[in-house]
Amino acid sequence: MNNNANHKIRTLIFAMLTLISFGRCSEKSPNQINLAKPNFTNPVWDGADPWMVKQGDDYIYCWSSNNSIIVSKSKKLTLQGELKNIWTAPSTGWNRSCVWAPEIHFIQGRWYVYYAAGESGPPFIYQRAGVLRSKTDYVFSDYEDLGVFYTGDNPADPATNIWAIDMTIFEHKGKLYAIWSGWIKQEATDVTPQHLFISEMENPYTLKGKRVKISSPVESWETGGPLNLNEGPEILKNGEKVFLIYSCCESWLVEYRQGMLQLINPDGNVLDPANWKKTGPVFQGNSKVYGVGHCSFVKSPDNTEDWIIYHSKKSTSPGWERDVRMQTFSWNADGTPNFGESIPAGRAIPLPSGEK
């Protein structure tokens, strides 16, 4: 073999070894990959009563602040994006004060915001449920106030309206329903037990017929404190299965937690209290997470994961200083949700699947 051939072979071998060496050097060890995995930590931001909904590939988040309702839109579940104050309470009227727990829903080409408000407070004895409607299909459009819902027992007499907060709505078998937290009758004190009521809806801004009570705080895990409450109802679906996740015990205490109603027969009467089975608690705090409550549910950006968005207390002291948290949850073999343990602040949580 001549010198020229030897030179070519040596050059080829050197090039192959270089490629092999470069490939090995470019590989990452499992520890390196793990360290590079994007994470976030709870809490994600301040606030309470978090309501988030996924519309297309946008996450729409809605909350109240200083008697106003704010909406944000983001491509990321864990980060708020562009935001707008869509409504501020009027200076007079039934809803001029105490604006609480708004939810935003896209129905028949419009956005509807369901919220609670009152004439004044404390004491918080004037709370009622109201609704806003967007003027277009754009979430940041102008909104019109469609007024107060009648949440009492005699729809023919609006003067007999009864205290109501935390209204949510859902569609089932072609019908629209509203569920909210309310009192049995109007009282002169806000130290009054709260129950969950349901009503069919004529349309997104009108209830149909009389309310029906489907839950009262009667179980050992939702009673025993200074005031027994059922509030913050939110619908969660898994195929044909329908669940109602709600908050119980006192919102200002560390014992605040979540119970569940399951629609026993999805083809049966949704307005029949006997068709709802209670279980609980299904999600609660621990020694590092306090007063877990009032949640909403969304899919990850690639729709492969289920996430629960909820609030918790900032300290063990009684009060309403709270922040917002989120984590994934799974499903049990029987199709019921498994929310697992509430994750302490500062612990690394992988970003939602598909979020970059």
TAFEN-V633933 format. One record per run of one state. SS is the DSSP state (@ for helix, = for strand, . for the rest). FROM is the first residue (numbers start at 1). TO is the last residue. If there is no record, write none. Layout:
ss | from | to
SS | FROM | TO
SS | FROM | TO
//
This chain:
ss | from | to
. | 1 | 2
@ | 3 | 26
. | 27 | 29
@ | 30 | 36
. | 37 | 38
= | 39 | 40
. | 41 | 44
= | 45 | 46
. | 47 | 50
= | 51 | 55
. | 56 | 57
= | 58 | 65
. | 66 | 67
= | 68 | 74
. | 75 | 81
= | 82 | 88
. | 89 | 96
= | 97 | 107
. | 108 | 109
= | 110 | 118
. | 119 | 127
= | 128 | 134
. | 135 | 142
= | 143 | 148
. | 149 | 157
@ | 158 | 160
. | 161 | 163
= | 164 | 172
. | 173 | 174
= | 175 | 182
. | 183 | 194
= | 195 | 203
. | 204 | 205
= | 206 | 215
. | 216 | 219
@ | 220 | 222
. | 223 | 229
= | 230 | 238
. | 239 | 240
= | 241 | 248
. | 249 | 256
= | 257 | 263
. | 264 | 272
@ | 273 | 275
= | 276 | 283
. | 284 | 289
= | 290 | 299
. | 300 | 305
= | 306 | 313
. | 314 | 321
= | 322 | 331
. | 332 | 336
= | 337 | 338
. | 339 | 348
= | 349 | 350
. | 351 | 356
//
